[in-house]
């Protein structure tokens, strides 16, 4: 997806420079980084040139290749002097857009090393979020706030409506799809083991 402006649902505009800086510091070519994070060389090149935004999954793989959290990758500022970490709804570091049908907003601090992550997930009518397997043992917990969705985890499938929750293995291919005619809004918790 091409970046045209620094809208709230995009990775911060500092990512192209940050990615190139990290790659240069390690002496990696684009090909070497591609092998480290399992993201195509052409996609990495587009991200570095500011011509594409990574999906959340791609951003996670890039950050992991450098041994960083997503917050460290995108240069999230650290709050000083307070034990309370606030995430504002319009903070671009916490907004991601996978495609024109999916919006993902993290509700947990990006900079923390953690085994649990919280997200708000919105799907337009007909929209879906397909995910490759996460690390072994990863599970997801989904609660539907609005709409009707289906969840597929490997060969299993279930439908959920407003107020329903489900947990499922996320270390296999999985998919969340909006079955309704209006936007579906969910809260997603990912637990890494």
C-alpha positions as CSV (number, residue, x, y, z in Angstrom):
1,X,0.0,0.0,0.0
2,X,1.6,3.3,-1.0
3,X,2.0,6.0,1.6
4,X,0.6,9.4,0.6
5,X,0.5,11.1,4.0
6,X,1.1,10.4,7.6
7,X,-2.4,9.5,8.5
8,X,-3.3,8.1,11.9
9,X,-3.6,4.5,10.5
10,X,-0.1,4.4,9.0
11,X,3.3,3.5,10.3
12,X,5.2,6.7,11.3
13,X,7.0,8.4,8.5
14,X,10.3,7.9,10.2
15,X,10.3,4.2,9.5
16,X,12.0,4.3,6.0
17,X,15.0,6.2,7.5
18,X,15.0,4.1,10.6
19,X,15.0,0.8,8.6
20,X,17.8,1.9,6.4
21,X,19.8,3.1,9.5
22,X,19.4,-0.2,11.3
23,X,20.3,-2.2,8.2
24,X,23.4,-0.1,7.5
25,X,24.6,-0.3,11.1
26,X,24.5,-4.1,10.8
27,X,26.1,-4.1,7.3
28,X,23.2,-6.0,5.8
29,X,22.2,-5.8,2.2
30,X,18.4,-5.8,1.5
31,X,18.8,-9.4,0.5
32,X,20.4,-10.3,3.9
33,X,17.6,-8.5,5.7
34,X,15.0,-10.3,3.6
35,X,16.5,-13.6,4.7
36,X,16.6,-12.6,8.3
37,X,12.9,-11.5,8.5
38,X,11.3,-13.6,5.7
39,X,10.0,-10.4,3.9
40,X,10.7,-10.0,0.2
41,X,13.6,-7.8,-0.9
42,X,11.3,-5.7,-3.1
43,X,8.9,-5.1,-0.2
44,X,11.8,-4.0,2.1
45,X,13.1,-1.7,-0.7
46,X,9.6,-0.1,-1.1
47,X,9.4,0.4,2.7
48,X,12.8,2.1,2.8
49,X,11.9,4.4,-0.1
50,X,8.6,5.3,1.7
51,X,6.5,3.8,-1.1
52,X,4.8,1.1,1.0
53,X,3.7,0.6,4.6
54,X,4.3,-2.8,6.2
55,X,1.4,-4.7,7.6
56,X,1.6,-5.4,11.4
57,X,2.8,-8.9,10.7
58,X,5.6,-7.6,8.4
59,X,6.6,-4.9,11.0
60,X,6.8,-7.6,13.7
61,X,9.1,-9.8,11.5
62,X,11.3,-6.8,10.7
63,X,11.6,-5.7,14.3
64,X,12.4,-9.3,15.4
65,X,15.2,-9.6,12.8
66,X,16.9,-6.6,14.5
67,X,16.1,-7.9,18.0
68,X,13.8,-5.0,18.6
69,X,10.2,-4.4,19.8
70,X,7.9,-2.7,17.3
71,X,8.1,0.4,19.4
72,X,11.9,0.5,19.2
73,X,11.6,-0.1,15.4
74,X,9.3,2.9,14.9
75,X,11.2,5.0,17.4
76,X,8.3,5.4,19.9
77,X,9.2,8.0,22.5
78,X,9.4,6.9,26.1
79,X,7.3,8.7,28.7
80,X,9.4,9.9,31.6
81,X,8.3,10.8,35.1
82,X,5.1,8.7,35.2
83,X,4.3,5.1,35.8
84,X,1.1,5.6,33.7
85,X,1.5,4.8,30.0
86,X,-1.2,6.5,27.9
87,X,-2.0,5.4,24.4
88,X,-3.9,8.1,22.5
89,X,-6.4,7.1,19.9
90,X,-4.7,9.3,17.2
91,X,-1.1,8.2,18.0
92,X,0.3,7.1,14.7
93,X,2.8,4.7,16.3
94,X,-0.2,2.6,17.5
95,X,-2.2,2.6,14.3
96,X,-1.6,0.2,11.5
97,X,-3.6,-0.5,8.4
98,X,-3.1,-3.9,6.8
99,X,-5.2,-3.1,3.7
100,X,-8.3,-1.1,2.8
101,X,-10.5,-3.5,4.8
102,X,-8.5,-4.0,8.0
103,X,-7.5,-1.5,10.7
104,X,-5.3,-2.7,13.6
105,X,-4.6,-0.5,16.6
106,X,-2.4,-1.7,19.5
107,X,-3.7,-1.0,22.9
108,X,-0.6,-2.1,24.7
109,X,2.7,-0.2,25.0
110,X,4.9,-1.0,22.0
111,X,8.2,-0.5,23.8
112,X,7.7,-3.2,26.5
113,X,9.1,-6.6,26.1
114,X,6.0,-8.7,26.7
115,X,4.3,-12.0,26.3
116,X,0.8,-10.4,25.9
117,X,-0.4,-7.9,23.3
118,X,-3.8,-6.1,23.1
119,X,-5.3,-4.8,19.9
120,X,-8.4,-3.2,18.6
121,X,-9.3,-4.7,15.2
122,X,-11.8,-3.3,12.7
123,X,-13.0,-5.0,9.6
124,X,-15.1,-3.4,6.9
125,X,-18.0,-5.5,5.4
126,X,-16.4,-8.4,3.6
127,X,-13.0,-7.6,5.1
128,X,-10.8,-10.3,6.5
129,X,-7.5,-10.6,8.3
130,X,-5.4,-13.6,7.3
131,X,-2.4,-14.4,9.4
132,X,0.5,-16.8,8.9
133,X,1.4,-19.0,11.9
134,X,2.9,-17.1,14.8
135,X,5.5,-18.5,17.1
136,X,4.9,-22.0,18.5
137,X,2.4,-22.0,21.4
138,X,0.9,-18.6,20.5
139,X,-2.9,-18.2,21.2
140,X,-5.3,-15.4,20.4
141,X,-8.4,-14.4,22.4
142,X,-11.0,-12.4,20.4
143,X,-14.0,-10.6,21.8
144,X,-16.6,-9.0,19.4
145,X,-17.7,-5.6,20.4
146,X,-19.7,-4.9,17.2
147,X,-20.8,-7.0,14.3
148,X,-20.6,-10.7,13.3
149,X,-17.4,-12.5,12.4
150,X,-16.0,-15.9,11.6
151,X,-12.7,-17.3,13.0
152,X,-10.8,-20.0,11.3
153,X,-7.8,-21.7,13.0
154,X,-6.3,-24.4,10.9
155,X,-9.3,-26.6,9.9
156,X,-11.6,-25.3,12.7
157,X,-14.2,-22.6,12.1
158,X,-16.7,-20.7,14.4
159,X,-19.0,-17.7,14.1
160,X,-19.2,-15.0,16.7
161,X,-21.6,-12.1,17.3
162,X,-21.6,-9.0,19.6
163,X,-20.4,-9.9,23.1
164,X,-19.1,-13.4,22.1
165,X,-15.5,-14.4,22.8
166,X,-13.3,-17.2,21.5
167,X,-9.7,-18.4,22.0
168,X,-7.8,-20.4,19.4
169,X,-4.3,-21.5,18.4
170,X,-2.5,-18.8,16.5
171,X,0.6,-20.9,15.7
172,X,-1.2,-22.2,12.7
173,X,-2.7,-20.2,9.7
174,X,-5.7,-18.3,11.0
175,X,-8.3,-15.9,9.7
176,X,-10.9,-13.5,11.0
177,X,-13.6,-12.4,8.6
178,X,-16.5,-9.9,8.8
179,X,-19.7,-11.7,7.9
180,X,-22.0,-8.7,8.4
181,X,-23.1,-5.7,6.3
182,X,-21.5,-3.2,8.7
183,X,-18.1,-2.7,10.3
184,X,-17.0,-5.3,12.8
185,X,-15.0,-4.2,15.8
186,X,-13.2,-6.6,18.0
187,X,-10.6,-6.7,20.8
188,X,-7.8,-9.1,20.3
189,X,-5.4,-10.4,22.9
190,X,-2.3,-12.3,21.6
191,X,-0.4,-14.5,24.1
192,X,3.1,-15.7,23.2
193,X,4.5,-18.6,25.1
